[in-house]
Amino acid sequence: MSRSWDGRTYDRVGTPQAEWGRAVLDRLPLRGDETVLDAGCGSGRVTEMLLERLPEGRVIAVDGSASMIEAARERLADRANVEFLVQDLLALDVPPVDAILSTATFHWILDHERLFQRLHAALRPGGRLVAQCGGKGNIARVLARAEAVMREPRWQPWLDGYVDPHRFADAPETETLLRAAGFAEAACWLQAAPVNPPEPPVFLGSVILGVAMERLPEDQRDAFIAEVLAGLPEPFEADYVRLNVDAVA
């Protein structure tokens, strides 16, 4: 991951991501006794749903953010069948698992070739990868507005040279990379998923523009977010596009 996270804030405002996660989980066939890797577990809201599907199984919950793992531990403190690991998915090192679930994570990782190689290595033969992340065109309108504000002289001392940290891949290129990584089957598709998130200033400043916020002095962050929002239609809508991934090792 290319940024730090506040796991508690994400847990509070990440309802859209959790709702998408439920739909992604519905695509994963499970008997209930498998070992499943939650790749990018965040604050554990989707992990909790996954555990409900595994009454005799277990979950390995991995995230690159210690703050996210701390929030997930707090949420799932009473669950014995989950293991928490702070790991970079590009250096993923876990025992072989039956399946991998991932939501709202892969777009934060630029090297998808290496990512899919590590995920394939973590799966038992025939294991399934079911995932969703930001895809081509994701939050394009919001990012265009933010980039326009960043170019204003007021913000240049801190944001000059800022590079967007996301990789919003297309479906065909993702299928090609999955097969190159060793997956025997791969199907990917894009899905428009606009949302009106809770607490727009907090959501925009933490979930979408968190990397930029880390470059700004704390006393300037609210003003920057307010300026971005002022140039977007009301109510605030995040123009999300999701990339769905179904693959078999």
C-alpha positions in Angstrom: 0.0 0.0 0.0 1.2 3.5 -0.7 -0.5 5.3 2.2 -1.3 5.1 5.9 -4.9 4.6 7.1 -7.1 5.5 10.0 -8.9 2.2 10.5 -11.6 3.6 12.8 -12.5 6.4 10.4 -12.6 4.0 7.5 -14.9 1.6 9.5 -17.3 4.5 10.2 -17.6 5.8 6.6 -16.8 2.7 4.6 -20.5 1.6 4.2 -20.4 1.6 0.4 -17.3 -0.6 0.4 -19.0 -3.0 2.8 -22.1 -3.2 0.7 -20.1 -4.0 -2.4 -18.2 -6.6 -0.3 -21.4 -8.4 0.5 -22.3 -8.7 -3.2 -18.8 -10.0 -4.0 -19.0 -12.5 -1.2 -22.3 -13.8 -2.7 -20.2 -14.8 -5.8 -17.9 -17.1 -3.8 -19.3 -20.7 -3.4 -18.4 -22.1 0.1 -19.3 -25.3 1.9 -18.5 -23.7 5.3 -15.3 -25.6 6.3 -12.7 -23.9 4.0 -9.8 -21.7 4.8 -10.2 -18.3 3.1 -7.8 -15.5 2.7 -9.3 -12.0 3.0 -6.8 -10.0 1.0 -7.0 -6.4 2.1 -9.4 -6.9 5.0 -9.6 -3.3 6.0 -11.5 -2.7 9.3 -13.1 -6.2 9.1 -16.6 -5.4 8.0 -16.5 -7.8 5.1 -14.4 -10.3 7.1 -17.3 -10.5 9.5 -19.7 -11.4 6.7 -17.2 -14.0 5.5 -16.9 -15.6 8.9 -20.7 -16.1 8.9 -20.3 -18.3 5.8 -17.6 -20.4 7.5 -19.0 -21.9 10.7 -16.5 -24.8 10.5 -13.8 -22.9 8.5 -11.3 -20.1 9.2 -10.2 -16.8 7.7 -6.7 -15.4 7.3 -7.3 -11.6 7.3 -4.4 -9.7 5.7 -3.9 -5.9 5.4 -0.9 -3.7 4.8 -2.1 -1.2 7.4 -1.6 -1.9 11.1 -4.4 0.6 11.9 -6.8 -1.4 9.7 -5.8 -4.7 11.4 -6.3 -3.1 14.8 -9.8 -2.0 13.9 -10.5 -5.5 12.5 -9.3 -7.1 15.7 -11.5 -4.9 17.8 -14.6 -5.7 15.6 -13.9 -9.5 15.7 -12.4 -9.8 19.1 -14.9 -12.6 20.0 -14.1 -14.8 16.9 -11.6 -17.6 17.4 -11.5 -18.8 13.8 -9.7 -15.7 12.3 -6.0 -14.9 12.1 -4.8 -11.3 11.5 -1.6 -10.5 9.6 -0.1 -7.2 8.6 1.5 -8.0 5.2 2.0 -6.3 1.9 0.1 -8.4 -0.7 3.1 -8.1 -3.1 5.1 -10.1 -0.5 2.2 -12.3 0.6 3.4 -15.3 2.6 0.6 -17.6 3.9 -0.1 -21.3 3.9 -2.1 -22.5 0.9 -5.8 -21.5 1.2 -8.9 -22.8 -0.5 -10.1 -19.4 -1.7 -9.3 -15.7 -1.7 -11.7 -12.9 -1.3 -10.7 -9.3 -1.9 -12.8 -6.0 -2.0 -11.7 -2.4 -2.5 -8.0 -3.2 -2.4 -6.3 -4.1 -5.7 -6.5 -0.5 -7.1 -4.1 0.6 -4.3 -1.4 -1.8 -5.7 0.3 -0.6 -8.9 2.1 -3.9 -9.8 -0.8 -6.2 -10.7 1.5 -8.7 -12.4 3.3 -9.4 -9.1 0.1 -9.2 -7.1 -1.6 -12.0 -9.1 1.5 -14.1 -9.0 1.5 -13.9 -5.2 -2.2 -14.6 -5.0 -1.9 -17.6 -7.3 0.9 -19.0 -5.2 -1.3 -18.7 -2.1 -4.1 -20.8 -3.6 -4.4 -24.6 -3.6 -4.9 -26.1 -7.0 -8.5 -25.4 -8.1 -8.8 -22.6 -5.5 -10.9 -19.6 -6.4 -10.1 -15.9 -6.4 -13.2 -13.6 -6.1 -12.5 -9.9 -6.0 -13.6 -6.4 -6.7 -11.7 -3.2 -6.9 -11.7 0.2 -8.6 -11.7 -0.2 -12.4 -11.1 1.9 -15.5 -12.9 5.2 -15.2 -13.3 4.9 -11.4 -14.0 8.2 -9.6 -12.8 10.0 -12.8 -15.0 13.1 -12.2 -14.0 13.4 -8.6 -10.3 13.0 -9.3 -10.4 15.5 -12.2 -11.8 18.1 -9.9 -9.2 17.3 -7.2 -6.4 17.6 -9.7 -7.7 21.0 -10.9 -7.6 22.3 -7.3 -4.1 20.9 -6.8 -2.8 23.0 -9.7 -3.9 26.2 -8.0 -0.9 28.2 -6.6 -2.3 28.0 -3.1 -1.7 24.3 -2.9 1.4 23.9 -5.0 3.9 24.1 -2.1 2.6 20.8 -0.9 1.0 19.1 -3.9 3.4 20.0 -6.7 4.4 16.7 -8.4 1.6 14.7 -6.7 0.9 11.5 -8.6 -2.4 9.7 -8.2 -1.6 6.4 -6.4 -4.3 4.3 -7.9 -4.3 1.7 -10.7 -7.7 1.5 -12.2 -7.3 -1.4 -14.7 -9.6 -2.6 -17.5 -11.1 -6.0 -17.7 -9.3 -7.5 -20.7 -5.8 -6.5 -19.4 -6.7 -8.0 -16.0 -7.8 -11.3 -17.5 -4.5 -11.4 -19.4 -2.4 -10.8 -16.3 -4.4 -13.4 -14.3 -3.8 -16.1 -16.9 -0.1 -15.1 -17.2 0.1 -15.6 -13.4 -1.1 -19.2 -13.8 -4.8 -19.0 -13.3 -6.6 -21.6 -15.4 -9.8 -19.6 -15.7 -10.3 -15.8 -15.5 -13.4 -13.6 -16.1 -13.4 -9.9 -15.4 -15.9 -7.2 -16.0 -16.6 -3.5 -15.2 -19.7 -2.3 -13.3 -20.8 1.3 -12.7 -21.5 1.8 -9.0 -22.1 5.5 -8.2 -22.8 6.2 -4.5 -23.7 9.2 -2.2 -21.4 8.3 0.7 -21.9 9.3 4.3 -20.1 12.3 5.7 -18.8 13.6 2.2 -15.9 15.7 3.6 -14.6 12.8 5.7 -15.2 10.2 3.0 -13.5 12.3 0.4 -10.5 13.2 2.6 -9.9 9.7 3.9 -11.2 7.1 1.5 -10.5 8.9 -1.9 -7.9 11.6 -1.3 -6.1 10.3 1.8 -2.6 10.2 0.1 -2.9 13.9 -0.9 -4.1 14.8 2.6 -1.0 13.3 4.1 1.1 15.9 2.2 -0.9 18.8 3.5 -0.5 20.5 6.9 -3.4 19.4 9.2 -4.7 23.0 9.4 -5.1 23.2 5.6 -6.9 19.9 5.0 -10.4 20.9 5.6 -10.1 23.9 3.3 -8.7 21.8 0.5 -11.6 19.3 0.8 -14.1 22.1 0.9 -12.7 23.6 -2.3 -12.8 20.2 -4.1 -16.4 19.7 -3.0 -17.4 23.2 -4.0 -16.7 22.3 -7.7 -18.8 19.1 -7.6 -22.6 18.8 -7.9 -24.7 18.5 -4.8 -25.4 16.1 -3.3 -21.9 14.7 -3.5 -21.7 11.6 -5.7 -18.6 9.4 -6.0 -18.6 8.1 -9.6 -17.3 4.7 -8.8 -16.6 2.0 -11.4 -15.9 -1.5 -10.0 -13.7 -4.1 -11.6 -14.9 -7.6 -10.8 -12.6 -10.6 -10.9 -13.5 -14.3 -10.8 -10.6 -16.7 -11.4 -9.7 -20.3 -10.7 -6.1 -21.5 -10.0 
